[in-house]
């Protein structure tokens, strides 16, 4: 499972030993548009046990700090809502929308939630604790006229660390690929990227390589997937670049 385009987490505590469903999901994101109003997500059981899943659609937004917020939604149609999947089998979940395209992209997550195993009446309880797994697939409904754009609202340096506030000023979700300092292409290794939804802002921090401050000016370049890089330059001293 790829944690860069989707999230997965386990819930429950283990007392003696634990079991969890083993499965793969493909693709790891889906894009809907006026031309393609539906998509398919395939779940494959790679384990030895049959397990059940339910499908939950949630609208995906971000607050002022860029933190993800999820809310149950009926905007998308999904089928089936619930299914069992045997070892070696595959099940296809179909997702679609009948709504016209909006001016700005809307984002959702399809949560594939493992269901607790059913114990037959009179059967002995298993000493193993089930660890229930949830996998969330991002789904984006593209706008009628895509215009991706990002801009750096603030860029400050202190103690050898840069603080960059990036705003999604376009109408499509941005995915930050990497961050570079100076025109020489000094890349920061201390940087985590994630989706930034339209209208959202997020503050990133990264260590500044000392060699990037040699000229007295420092340019930060945030490279965005599917959009032009966001750039900003500032005056800098050697003291600012020393941690």
SULVENCOR-V499619 format. One record per pair of residues at least 24 apart in sequence whose ideal C-beta (glycine too) atoms are under 8 Angstrom apart, sorted by the first residue. I is the first residue (numbers start at 1). GAP is how many residues later the second one is. If there is no record, write none. Layout:
I&GAP + I&GAP
This chain:
1&24 + 1&27 + 1&134 + 2&26 + 5&24 + 5&133 + 6&129 + 6&130 + 6&131 + 6&132 + 7&128 + 7&129 + 8&125 + 8&126 + 8&127 + 8&128 + 9&124 + 9&125 + 10&121 + 10&122 + 10&123 + 11&120 + 11&121 + 11&123 + 12&117 + 12&118 + 12&119 + 12&120 + 13&116 + 14&115 + 14&117 + 15&114 + 16&111 + 16&112 + 16&113 + 17&110 + 17&111 + 17&112 + 18&110 + 18&111 + 18&112 + 18&113 + 19&30 + 19&109 + 19&110 + 19&111 + 19&112 + 20&94 + 20&110 + 20&111 + 20&112 + 20&113 + 21&24 + 21&26 + 21&28 + 21&30 + 21&93 + 21&112 + 22&24 + 22&25 + 22&26 + 23&24 + 23&28 + 23&62 + 23&110 + 23&112 + 25&87 + 25&110 + 25&112 + 27&110 + 28&109 + 28&110 + 29&108 + 29&109 + 29&110 + 29&111 + 30&65 + 30&80 + 30&107 + 30&108 + 30&109 + 30&110 + 31&108 + 31&109 + 31&111 + 32&63 + 32&64 + 32&65 + 32&107 + 32&108 + 32&109 + 32&110 + 33&68 + 33&108 + 33&109 + 34&66 + 34&67 + 34&108 + 34&110 + 37&59 + 37&60 + 37&61 + 38&56 + 38&57 + 38&58 + 38&59 + 39&55 + 39&56 + 39&57 + 39&100 + 40&52 + 40&53 + 40&54 + 40&55 + 41&51 + 41&52 + 41&53 + 41&54 + 41&69 + 41&71 + 41&96 + 42&48 + 42&49 + 42&50 + 42&51 + 43&42 + 43&47 + 43&48 + 43&49 + 43&50 + 43&69 + 44&45 + 44&46 + 45&40 + 45&41 + 45&42 + 45&43 + 45&44 + 45&45 + 47&40 + 48&39 + 49&38 + 50&34 + 50&35 + 50&36 + 50&37 + 51&33 + 51&34 + 51&63 + 51&64 + 51&66 + 52&30 + 52&31 + 52&32 + 52&33 + 52&62 + 52&63 + 52&65 + 52&66 + 53&29 + 53&30 + 53&31 + 53&32 + 53&38 + 53&59 + 53&60 + 53&61 + 53&62 + 54&27 + 54&28 + 54&59 + 54&61 + 55&25 + 55&26 + 55&27 + 55&38 + 55&55 + 55&56 + 55&57 + 55&58 + 56&54 + 56&55 + 56&57 + 57&38 + 57&51 + 57&52 + 57&53 + 57&54 + 58&50 + 58&51 + 58&53 + 59&47 + 59&48 + 59&49 + 60&47 + 60&48 + 60&49 + 60&78 + 60&137 + 61&46 + 61&136 + 62&134 + 62&135 + 62&138 + 62&140 + 64&137 + 65&137 + 65&138 + 66&130 + 66&134 + 66&135 + 66&136 + 66&137 + 70&39 + 73&35 + 75&24 + 75&31 + 75&33 + 76&32 + 76&34 + 76&63 + 76&65 + 78&32 + 82&33 + 95&44 + 97&44 + 99&42 + 100&44 + 101&40 + 101&41 + 101&42 + 101&43 + 102&39 + 102&41 + 102&42 + 103&40 + 103&41 + 103&42 + 103&68 + 104&39 + 104&67 + 104&68 + 104&94 + 104&95 + 105&35 + 105&36 + 105&37 + 105&38 + 105&41 + 105&66 + 105&67 + 105&68 + 105&92 + 105&93 + 106&34 + 106&35 + 107&31 + 107&32 + 107&33 + 107&34 + 107&66 + 107&88 + 107&90 + 108&30 + 108&31 + 108&32 + 108&33 + 109&27 + 109&28 + 109&29 + 109&30 + 110&26 + 110&27 + 110&29 + 111&24 + 111&25 + 112&24 + 112&25 + 138&57 + 140&32 + 140&33 + 142&30 + 143&28 + 143&29 + 145&26 + 146&25 + 146&26 + 147&24 + 147&25 + 148&24 + 148&26 + 148&76 + 148&78 + 148&79 + 149&78 + 149&79 + 150&24 + 150&46 + 150&72 + 150&74 + 150&77 + 150&80 + 151&79 + 152&68 + 152&70 + 152&78 + 152&79 + 152&80 + 153&48 + 155&65 + 155&77 + 155&79 + 156&78 + 157&51 + 157&61 + 157&77 + 157&79 + 157&83 + 157&84 + 158&82 + 159&81 + 159&83 + 159&84 + 160&47 + 160&48 + 160&50 + 160&80 + 160&81 + 160&82 + 160&83 + 161&44 + 161&45 + 161&46 + 161&47 + 161&82 + 162&26 + 162&43 + 162&44 + 162&45 + 162&46 + 162&56 + 162&58 + 163&40 + 163&41 + 163&42 + 164&39 + 164&40 + 164&41 + 164&42 + 164&56 + 164&58 + 164&68 + 165&36 + 165&37 + 165&38 + 165&39 + 166&30 + 166&35 + 166&36 + 166&37 + 166&38 + 166&56 + 166&64 + 167&33 + 167&34 + 168&28 + 168&29 + 168&30 + 168&31 + 168&32 + 168&33 + 170&28 + 170&57 + 171&27 + 172&26 + 172&54 + 172&55 + 173&24 + 173&25 + 174&50 + 174&51 + 174&52 + 174&53 + 175&49 + 175&50 + 175&51 + 176&28 + 176&46 + 176&47 + 176&48 + 176&49 + 177&46 + 177&47 + 177&48 + 178&45 + 179&25 + 179&27 + 179&41 + 179&42 + 179&43 + 179&44 + 180&40 + 180&41 + 180&43 + 181&27 + 181&28 + 181&31 + 181&37 + 181&38 + 181&39 + 181&40 + 182&30 + 182&33 + 182&36 + 182&37 + 183&36 + 184&27 + 184&28 + 186&25 + 186&26 + 207&36 + 208&32 + 208&33 + 210&28 + 210&31 + 210&32 + 212&29 + 213&24 + 213&25 + 213&27 + 213&28
